[in-house]
Amino acid sequence: MADAIYDKLAAALNARGTYVPAVTCKEFYDLAEFLFTPEEAAIVCAMPIEYATVDEIAVNLGTKDVKQVAAQLETMGDKGLIHIKEAGGKKLYEGLPFVPGLIEFQLMRGIVDERSKKWAVLLSVYSKAVKREFMSGKPPKIEKSAPGRKVSVDKEIKQITSPIPYKEMKQLILDTELIAAGTCVCRHQGNLLGKPSNEPMGNCMVFGESALFSIERGFTKKLSKDQALKVLEEAEEAGLVHNYTNNPGQFTNLLCNCCGCHCFILRGAKNSPAPSQMVNARYLIHINQADCTACEACLDRCWVKALKMENGKLTRDEQRCIGCGLCMWACPAEALYLEPREAGKVPLLKC
């Protein structure tokens, strides 16, 4: 039965991260069958958590036809189903989680065609199904399985999205040698579903080895540092949250510039009673009451509604603040400033 291999695929995807889990249901099977042939699903199930050579994957598959497996892996790389890199004169292959990775690759090219429209619909239907599952009285059990693990999954996959203020993100760009950018997948999906966005589109950014792969396979275009800084500045001016997911050595080296209307991560955080718990909130906004003029210019810049006026005084909800710093950009009195939480005192790893 075809569903059996897709059940195993769900566990293999979840072993690599569960920010958006693979929940086995009809909607997942429709999504998985659209992306993966049964043979491709079996290959992902045979891939260890860490990078592996084609020989290692072939052994796990129980086949001696290494050339055929290599050809299938290359096709899967072109389809954005796996990540491929070279190290020590060898090609290495990595399975991807749902997010960040698999979902982004399907829309980063910004293509508008029937396939992209169908994918956008399938993803939307699946997202609603997952939400229903988790809101039910019996939320689904998330299965995880992958061969050849050298460390535990929880230790290997530990990064979640981190809202990064403009100044820190600018420095990370200056410190990174290879940068690329593609289409914002959330806003592109919205456009494909007839829910257009007026925000900048070409700012889903990839760094380091991840950028090299995405450029070579045509998912993104290479940026100079000046071009990357311009993209970042445009996003800042538009009031987009710089959400960074970073795990050097794996594909998860991404910067999404997110709006609260289309981004499922930011939208989910906004609807939560404690948005700071939904992301890796590295910073916390503070108010210099002596300088604040109560002009309210900052209120509309906060997607998560962490700021409000009480009795003519600006106040901040610590549990709602995600530390993005967008409110600072709008303050004419420069009365707002960021201080690091405990997470923000640990330097981000560079690509």
N, C-alpha and C positions, 0 to 999 in steps of 0.2 A: 504494500500500500504506500502511495506516494507521501502521505502525511507523516509516515514514520521517519523518513529522512529529514523532513522539515521540523519535526519535533526535536531531533538531534541538532539540527541547525540552530534552533532557538536557544538550546542550552549552550552551544558553542559561542553564539553571539553574546549571551549573557555572561559567559566566563570572562569576556573582555571588557565588560562594563555594563552597568544597568541604569545609567541616567535615564535613558528611554529603554525599558526592558522589552525583550521579545516574549510576548505572552501568547501561548498556543491557543488560537481560536480561529474561526473561519476567516476573519479579516486578516490575521497573520498569514495563514496559508495562501490567501490570494496575493498578498504582498510578496511573500517569499517565492512563490511560483513565477511571479512576474519578473523577478530579478535573477533567480538561480534556477538552472536546470538541476535535476536530481544529482547528476554527476558533479556539478559545481558545488552543490550543498555538501556532498560527501567529502569533497576535498577540504572545504572549510572545517568540517568536523574532524578531519585528520591532521589539522595544523595545530602545533603546540601554541601556548600563549606567547612565548618568546618567538623571535624570528627563527626560521628553519630553512634548510636547504631543500632542493627538490628531491634529493636522495632520501632525506629523512621523512619527507611527506609521503613519498612513494612507499617506503617501508610501512608506514602507518596505514596506508591504503591497502597494503597487501598485494602490490603489483610490482613487476620488474620492468614495466614499460615506462622508464623514466622520461624518455623523449615525449611521449604522449602527455604525461603529467605536466612537463615543462611548458608544452604548447597550451595546455588548458589554463595554466597559471598566468601565462602572458595575456591570454584572452580575458581572463578575470580581472587582471590589472587594468586593461583598457576599458573595462566596464565599470571600474571603480568598486569592485567587490572585495579586493585585497590590496595591500600595500606592498610594493617591491622596492628593494634598495640593493646596492652593491657594497660589499665590505670584504677586505682581504682577498680581492680577486674572485669572490663568489657572489652569485645572486642569492639574496635572502628574501623570504616571503613571510608576510604577517597578515593574519586575519584581523578584521576590523570589528569594533563594536557597532551597534546601531548609530549611536551618537557619542562623541563626534567621529565621523568617518563615513560609514556606509550611506546614510541619508544625505549628507552634504555632497558627496560625489555625484549623486544622481541629478542634482540641479545646479551645481556650481558653474557649468558651462553657459547657463543662461539661455538655453535653447527653448524655442517655442515651437513645439510640434505635437502630433497626436500622442506619441509615446510619453512625452513630458507631462502632458495634460492628464493622461491616464494614471501615471505615477502620482501626480499631485492629488488626484481623487482617492486613490488607494491609500495613500499615507494619511489623508484627512479622515477617511472612514476608519482606518486602523486606530488612529489617535483617539477618536471618540469611543471606540470599543474598549480600549485600554482604560480610559477614564471611567467607563461604566463598570468595568471589572473591579477596579480599585475602590469604587464608591459602593459596591455591593456589600452585603453582609459577610461574604466569604472572599476576600481578595485573593488573587491567584498566587500560587507558589512559584517562585522564580527559580527554575532549574539552571544549574551551571555545570558544564562539562567540557574539558579540553585535555588532550593527551600531552604527556611530556612536560609537565610543569616543573620548573626548577625552584620557584618560590610560590607562596600562596597567592591566590587571585587578589585577595584583599590588600596584600602588600604591593602587588604588581600594578594594579589599577587603583590608584588612590587619588588622582587629581579630579576635581570637579571644577566647573566654570568659576572664574574669579573676576568680578568687576574690577577693572584697573583704571585709576585716574589718568588723565591725559599726560601729565608730566612723567609718570613712571612708564607708561606705554611708549611714549616718545623715546625714552632712554633705551628701552628694549629694542626698538627699531634701529636706533643708532648702533647698538651692540651686535646686531644680527647681520650676517653677510649675505644671506639669500632670502629674499622675500617675494611672495607672489600674491595675487589677488584674483578672486573670481566673483561670481554673482552671489548676492545674499540669498541663501536658499529659502529662508522663511518668507521674505518679501516676494521672491520669484514665485513661490508656491501660491501666495496670495493673488498675484497677478494671473496665474494660470487658472485659478478658481473663480476669477471675476471679482476679486476683492483687492483692487490695486492699491499700491502705496505710492506716496509722493516723496518718500525719503530716498537718499542716495542708494544705489543698488550694487555697484561694483566694489564692495568693501569687505568681502569675506576673505580674510588674509591668512596665508599659510607661511610657515617659517622653517628654515633649516632643511634637513633631508626631506621632510614632508613637502616642502615647496619644490624641491628638485623633481620628485616623482610627479607631483600634480602638473608641473610645467611640461615635462616630457610626455605625459599622457594627454595633454590638451585640456585639462580641467581648469587651469588658471593661466595667467600671464605674468611673466617676471616683472618686478618693479625695481627701480632704483631706490635708494634710500630717500631721495628728495620726493620721488613720486609717492612712496609709502607714507611719508610725513604729510604730504598734501591730502592723501586719502584720510588719514587720521584726523587732520584738522577739519576737513569737510564734515566728517562724522560728528566731531565735537560740536561744531557750530549748529548741526542739525539736531542736537540733543539726543544722540544715540549712545547707549551704554557700551563701553568697550569691554566685552566679555572674553576673557582669555583662558584657554585650556591648554596646559603645557605639561608634557611628559617627554623630555628629550630621549631619543632612541626609539620612540614609537611614533605613530602617525599623529598623535594628539598634540600638535603644535599649531593651534588655530586661534585667530582673533576674529570674533564676530562683533559687528557693530550693530547693536540690537535696538529695536523699537518695541515698546510695550504693546503695540497693537497687533504685530505679526509674529514676533519671536515667542515660541512656545515656552522657552525657559523663563524669559522675563515676564511673560504673561502669567505663567504659573506662579512665579514669585510674587507678582503684584496681587494676585488673588489669595495669597496665603496670609494668615494672621501674623506671621513672623517671616518676612522675606529674607532677612539676614540668615535664617537657618536653611534656606533653599539653595543658597550659593555659598561660595567661600568668601565671605565678606571680610576683606583684609583691612578696611579702613572704616572710620566712623566720623561723620560730619559734626563739627562743633560750631557754636554761634557766639560771636563776640557781641554781647548785648549792648555794650557801650557804643559800638559802631553801627549796629543795625538800625536802619531808618524805618523798618516795617513797611517797605515799599511793595512787598509781596511778589517781586519779580522772580524769585526763586521757586515759587510754588508750582508753576506749570512745568518746570524743568525736571521735577522729581516724578519718575514713572511709578514709584512704589508708595507715593503719598506719605513719606516719612516726615515731611514738614507741614506745619499748619499754624494758623494764627489763633491765639487764645488770649482774649482780653487785650487785643492790640499788640500782643507780643509774639514774636516768632518762636516756636517750640519744635523740638525734634523727638521722634520716637526711635529709641535706640534699636528696638527689635525690628523695625521696618527699614532702617537705613542699611543699604548695601554698599555704601562707601564708594560710589562711582564718581562723585565729585562734580557732576553736571551742574548742580545748583550754584557752585562757586562761579561758574562762567557767567551767570546772569546777574550776580550781585554787584551793583554799582558802587557800593560802599566797602567792598572787600571784607565783609563782616563774617564770612564763612571760611572755615579751614578744616582740613582733614588731619586726623591723628590715627596712627596705626593701631588696629586691634592686635591681639597676640599673633594671629596668622600673618598680619602685615609686617611683623618684625623679622620674618624669615624671608630672605631674598628669593625671588623667583629664579628657577633654573633657566639658564640661557641655552638656546638651541646650538 
